[in-house]
Amino acid sequence: MARRRVRMWCTSPQFGVVLVRPNQLIELATPRATSNAPAIRAQVNSSQLTPRAETTSHWRCHAKLSADRFATVTTTDVERRHTLCWGTLRHLTLTELIGVADRTGFAAVTASVVQHGSEIRERASYLTDLCRTAGVRVECVEPVISPLPGLRERNTVAEQLRVFLDHDADDVIECAVLLEAQSVNIAHFLGTPHDLEDLSLSVSTIAANAGQHGLITTVEFIPGTGIASLNDVVQVIATSPQPNLRVLIDAWHLSKAGLSPNDLERVPPGLIHAVQLCDTSDSPSNNTSVFSHRQLPGQGSLLLQDIVGVALRNNPMVDLQVEVFNDDLPRMLAPDAIATAARASLDELV
């Protein structure tokens, strides 16, 4: 039977994109699955596949799942989730980014409320129609920074970064809903070391608000901030009652924290929702911009293949994202050339 691309639809929130066939068995598990929480199996019947809209090829699977369940399947059944992050081509509009993703084989893009917020609010209907036509989804809108506690005072932040403090969680969630995105991402970027319990309460509140709109809420750790380590981000999620919280791993931050791919084995099964991939350079850029320190995957020394391997074992539906903040690249290569190289690097990794 022909496969149809469907979005796993839970009561709230929705998780993942998988390829299923009518009457195919899929495996379901709690996000914090343990040996004491065995997998559940559910039948996907033809009658359970219904179109989301007449203009789209996406279908919903109305399996009877509770809100804290998500789908896991074998890798042969998973549509590889390759995402082009806004930061890799941060000089483009979201309209342009979706076009590049379509032409270069990416399944999704991420969006920035800072970079694209006005465009999203003014052209939301056009953007969602464009995504449907192109077969490109918006995976994530970010970053959620405010109202996290422990942020630096505005006058102590580099001038080009102050704009990140001008948008709060409600702004990000609003844009994610308008774009029919799957997730929002919390980052204590521009934050300082802070009481983790206080941060956990704030993260939980944001996740609850996002969950009301069917959004996954990922949290990434950034060395030097209040959520500075892998242990910190796992603890923040473990202490929250919100079932839509997940971990986002940034390979750059993993390296800066002095961690190895094997350290990711400590993350509870199913909790890694996305991995942002880039590489390091042995030759520092002459550009003084804070956005010129990363390289395309495969052009440096990070153990990216090992990172991806652990992430896929944790969650076969993990979203693999190319996030390369490097203002030198657009001066040397056209957007499609950058994206093509990024897409090829993902194929090498998986």
Rosetta blueprint (number, residue, H / E / L):
1 M L
2 A L
3 R L
4 R E
5 R E
6 V E
7 R E
8 M E
9 W L
10 C L
11 T L
12 S L
13 P L
14 Q L
15 F L
16 G L
17 V E
18 V E
19 L E
20 V E
21 R L
22 P L
23 N L
24 Q L
25 L E
26 I E
27 E E
28 L E
29 A E
30 T L
31 P L
32 R L
33 A L
34 T L
35 S L
36 N L
37 A L
38 P L
39 A L
40 I E
41 R E
42 A E
43 Q E
44 V L
45 N L
46 S H
47 S H
48 Q H
49 L E
50 T E
51 P E
52 R L
53 A L
54 E L
55 T L
56 T L
57 S L
58 H L
59 W E
60 R E
61 C E
62 H L
63 A L
64 K L
65 L L
66 S L
67 A L
68 D L
69 R L
70 F E
71 A E
72 T E
73 V L
74 T L
75 T H
76 T H
77 D H
78 V E
79 E L
80 R L
81 R L
82 H E
83 T E
84 L E
85 C L
86 W H
87 G H
88 T H
89 L H
90 R L
91 H L
92 L L
93 T L
94 L H
95 T H
96 E H
97 L H
98 I H
99 G H
100 V H
101 A H
102 D H
103 R H
104 T H
105 G L
106 F L
107 A L
108 A E
109 V E
110 T E
111 A E
112 S E
113 V H
114 V H
115 Q H
116 H H
117 G H
118 S H
119 E H
120 I H
121 R H
122 E H
123 R H
124 A H
125 S H
126 Y H
127 L H
128 T H
129 D H
130 L H
131 C H
132 R H
133 T H
134 A H
135 G L
136 V L
137 R E
138 V E
139 E E
140 C E
141 V E
142 E E
143 P E
144 V E
145 I L
146 S E
147 P L
148 L L
149 P L
150 G L
151 L E
152 R L
153 E L
154 R H
155 N H
156 T H
157 V L
158 A L
159 E H
160 Q H
161 L H
162 R H
163 V H
164 F H
165 L H
166 D H
167 H L
168 D E
169 A H
170 D H
171 D H
172 V H
173 I H
174 E H
175 C H
176 A H
177 V H
178 L H
179 L L
180 E L
181 A L
182 Q L
183 S E
184 V E
185 N E
186 I E
187 A E
188 H L
189 F L
190 L L
191 G E
192 T L
193 P L
194 H L
195 D L
196 L H
197 E H
198 D H
199 L H
200 S H
201 L H
202 S H
203 V H
204 S H
205 T H
206 I H
207 A H
208 A H
209 N H
210 A H
211 G H
212 Q L
213 H L
214 G L
215 L L
216 I E
217 T E
218 T E
219 V E
220 E E
221 F L
222 I L
223 P L
224 G L
225 T L
226 G L
227 I L
228 A L
229 S L
230 L H
231 N H
232 D H
233 V H
234 V H
235 Q H
236 V H
237 I H
238 A H
239 T L
240 S L
241 P L
242 Q L
243 P L
244 N L
245 L E
246 R E
247 V E
248 L E
249 I E
250 D E
251 A H
252 W H
253 H H
254 L H
255 S H
256 K H
257 A L
258 G L
259 L L
260 S L
261 P H
262 N H
263 D H
264 L H
265 E H
266 R H
267 V L
268 P L
269 P L
270 G L
271 L L
272 I E
273 H E
274 A E
275 V E
276 Q E
277 L E
278 C L
279 D E
280 T L
281 S L
282 D L
283 S L
284 P L
285 S L
286 N L
287 N L
288 T L
289 S L
290 V L
291 F L
292 S E
293 H L
294 R L
295 Q E
296 L L
297 P L
298 G L
299 Q L
300 G L
301 S L
302 L L
303 L L
304 L H
305 Q H
306 D H
307 I H
308 V H
309 G H
310 V H
311 A H
312 L H
313 R H
314 N H
315 N L
316 P L
317 M L
318 V L
319 D E
320 L E
321 Q E
322 V E
323 E L
324 V L
325 F L
326 N E
327 D L
328 D L
329 L H
330 P H
331 R H
332 M H
333 L L
334 A L
335 P H
336 D H
337 A H
338 I H
339 A H
340 T H
341 A H
342 A H
343 R H
344 A H
345 S H
346 L H
347 D H
348 E H
349 L H
350 V L
